[in-house]
Amino acid sequence: MRVELWNGRQLTARVVKKDLRRDLAALEVEAEIVPFAAAGDSEALSPGELVIAVGNPYGFIGAVSTGVVHSSGSNNLVPGTWIVSSVRLAPGNSGGPLSNARGEVIGINTMIAGGLGFAIPSKAVLRFLAISSGSKAYLGVTVRPVQRTWKAAGDGLLVLEIASKSPAAQASLLPGDVLCAANHRRLSVPEDLEDALSASAGGPLEIQFRRGDSNRPRRVVVHPVLEPSRAA
């Protein structure tokens, strides 16, 4: 695999880790001086803010497209957290940077849905780069954000499945529970749980959750295990 810079210089690269869920890969090259773009804060974006996409749509090298931010975070079109904008993406834009007006990379363009452009937020990319490629804390739950129409009050993560003999199963968590916080970190999107697991470094994790019709939160201490990189 090779990486080509804007000046035409080519460097041999190797894949050091991948995230199939996010369609991300980290490449490593051997070079003394390689120019790079500064990362911006994807959480500081506001609706209506100007964003710029750079890529190779339909083979046009280095084409630039502009648009405005529609939303940042979770949405009803595609599960997960995304930067959604009016930038007109096309085949060849995927993997290219989405920047703010200051030229800081605030996302990686990924796809089009509902006529809008979707980009992976820079925070998610930086988190992916920071996680060790060897192992990570594993809880054993499949979750999704609570829908706005959910009868229980407040945000959280609805537990859809519990892996057999997992730390979550041993802690007596059940499908249908709504995870509200982990080690006092509020949980609104699955990435929040991943952050809490990473910060725990395999240590005890206090989960605050709701069960059934009760809005009164319960607490349980879970002991995640370190396993090869996988879902939370």
C-alpha positions in Angstrom: 0.0 0.0 0.0 1.3 3.5 -0.8 0.4 7.0 0.3 0.7 9.9 -2.2 1.2 13.4 -1.0 0.0 16.5 -2.8 3.4 17.2 -4.2 3.5 13.8 -5.9 5.8 12.2 -3.3 4.8 8.5 -2.7 5.5 6.7 0.6 5.1 3.0 1.4 2.5 2.5 4.1 1.2 -0.3 6.2 -2.2 -0.7 8.0 -1.7 -0.6 11.7 -5.4 -1.0 12.8 -8.9 -0.9 11.4 -12.4 0.0 12.6 -14.9 -1.8 10.3 -17.9 -0.3 12.0 -16.7 3.2 11.2 -14.9 2.2 7.9 -11.7 3.7 9.2 -8.1 2.5 8.9 -4.8 3.9 10.3 -1.8 3.9 8.0 1.8 4.3 9.0 4.5 5.6 6.8 8.3 5.9 7.3 9.3 9.5 6.7 11.1 12.3 8.5 9.0 15.2 7.5 5.4 14.8 6.3 3.1 17.9 6.2 -0.2 17.3 8.0 -3.4 19.2 8.6 -4.5 20.4 12.0 -7.4 18.7 13.7 -10.4 20.9 14.6 -13.1 20.4 17.3 -16.0 18.6 15.7 -18.1 19.2 18.9 -17.8 23.0 18.5 -19.7 23.0 15.2 -23.0 24.8 14.9 -25.8 24.5 12.4 -25.3 26.9 9.5 -21.5 26.9 9.9 -19.5 26.7 6.6 -17.7 23.5 5.9 -15.4 22.5 3.0 -14.8 19.0 1.5 -11.7 18.2 -0.5 -11.5 15.0 -2.5 -11.3 13.4 -5.9 -15.0 13.2 -7.0 -15.4 11.3 -10.3 -11.6 11.4 -10.7 -11.2 15.2 -10.5 -8.1 15.5 -8.3 -8.3 18.0 -5.4 -11.8 19.2 -6.1 -13.3 21.5 -3.4 -17.0 21.6 -2.4 -18.6 23.8 0.2 -21.8 23.6 2.2 -23.2 24.3 5.6 -23.6 22.1 8.7 -27.1 20.7 9.2 -26.4 18.8 12.4 -23.7 17.2 14.4 -24.2 14.1 16.6 -26.8 11.4 16.4 -29.7 11.6 13.8 -32.7 9.7 12.5 -31.2 8.8 9.1 -28.1 6.8 10.0 -27.2 5.2 13.3 -24.2 6.6 15.2 -22.7 10.1 15.4 -22.1 12.1 12.3 -21.5 15.6 10.9 -24.4 16.1 8.5 -24.0 18.9 5.9 -25.2 20.2 2.6 -21.8 19.5 1.0 -22.4 17.7 -2.4 -20.3 14.6 -2.1 -19.7 12.2 -4.9 -17.8 8.9 -5.5 -14.2 9.9 -4.8 -14.9 12.1 -1.9 -15.0 9.2 0.6 -12.0 9.3 2.9 -11.3 12.9 2.1 -11.2 15.7 4.8 -14.1 17.9 5.8 -12.7 21.2 7.2 -14.1 24.3 8.9 -13.4 27.8 7.5 -10.1 27.9 9.4 -8.8 24.9 7.4 -8.9 22.5 10.4 -10.1 19.0 9.7 -13.3 18.4 11.6 -14.4 15.2 9.9 -13.7 12.5 7.3 -16.3 12.3 4.5 -18.0 8.9 4.3 -21.3 8.8 2.5 -24.5 10.4 1.2 -27.9 9.7 2.8 -31.1 11.5 2.2 -29.3 13.9 -0.2 -27.0 15.1 2.6 -23.3 14.5 3.1 -22.2 12.4 6.2 -18.7 12.7 7.8 -17.1 10.9 10.7 -16.5 13.6 13.4 -12.8 14.4 14.2 -13.4 13.5 17.8 -14.3 9.9 16.8 -11.2 9.7 14.5 -8.9 11.0 17.3 -10.4 8.4 19.7 -9.8 5.7 17.2 -6.2 6.7 16.8 -5.7 6.8 20.5 -7.0 3.3 21.2 -4.3 0.6 21.3 -4.5 -1.7 18.3 -3.9 -4.7 20.6 -6.8 -4.8 23.1 -9.6 -2.8 24.6 -12.0 -3.0 27.5 -15.0 -5.2 26.7 -18.4 -5.0 28.3 -20.6 -7.3 26.1 -23.6 -5.1 25.2 -25.2 -4.0 22.0 -26.8 -0.6 22.4 -28.5 2.2 20.5 -29.4 5.8 21.6 -32.8 6.1 23.3 -35.4 7.4 20.8 -37.0 10.8 21.5 -40.4 9.0 21.9 -39.1 6.7 24.5 -41.4 6.7 27.5 -38.6 7.0 30.1 -37.3 10.5 30.8 -33.8 11.6 29.8 -31.2 10.4 27.4 -29.3 7.1 27.5 -28.4 4.0 25.7 -31.0 1.2 25.2 -29.5 -2.2 25.7 -30.6 -4.5 22.8 -28.5 -7.5 23.5 -26.2 -8.9 26.3 -23.4 -11.3 25.3 -23.5 -14.6 27.2 -21.0 -14.8 30.1 -19.9 -11.3 29.4 -19.1 -8.7 32.2 -22.5 -7.1 31.5 -24.3 -10.5 32.0 -22.4 -11.1 35.2 -23.5 -7.7 36.5 -27.1 -8.7 35.9 -27.8 -6.1 33.2 -30.7 -7.0 31.0 -32.0 -6.2 27.5 -34.3 -3.3 27.8 -32.3 -1.5 30.4 -31.3 2.1 29.6 -27.7 3.0 30.5 -27.6 6.6 31.7 -24.0 7.1 32.9 -20.7 5.3 33.3 -18.3 6.4 36.0 -20.3 9.6 36.2 -20.0 10.2 32.4 -23.4 10.9 30.8 -24.2 8.4 28.0 -26.1 9.7 25.0 -24.5 7.9 22.0 -22.6 4.6 21.8 -19.3 6.5 21.5 -19.8 7.8 25.0 -19.7 4.3 26.4 -16.6 3.5 24.3 -14.9 6.6 25.9 -15.9 5.5 29.4 -14.5 2.0 28.7 -11.3 3.4 27.3 -10.9 5.7 30.3 -11.5 2.8 32.7 -8.4 0.9 31.3 -10.0 -2.4 32.3 -10.8 -1.3 35.8 -14.2 -1.3 37.6 -17.0 0.7 35.8 -20.0 2.0 37.7 -23.0 1.9 35.5 -26.1 4.0 36.2 -29.2 2.7 34.5 -33.0 2.6 34.4 -35.2 -0.5 34.2 -38.8 -0.8 33.3 -41.2 2.1 33.9 -39.1 3.5 36.7 -37.3 6.8 36.2 -35.3 6.2 39.4 -31.7 5.2 38.4 -30.0 2.1 39.7 -26.3 1.5 40.0 -24.2 -1.5 39.4 -20.4 -2.0 39.3 -19.2 -3.8 36.1 -15.7 -5.3 35.7 -14.8 -5.0 32.0 -12.2 -7.5 30.6 -9.5 -6.7 28.1 -10.0 -8.5 24.9 -8.9 -8.0 21.2 -10.5 -4.9 19.7 -14.2 -5.4 19.2 -17.5 -3.7 19.8 -18.3 -2.4 23.3 
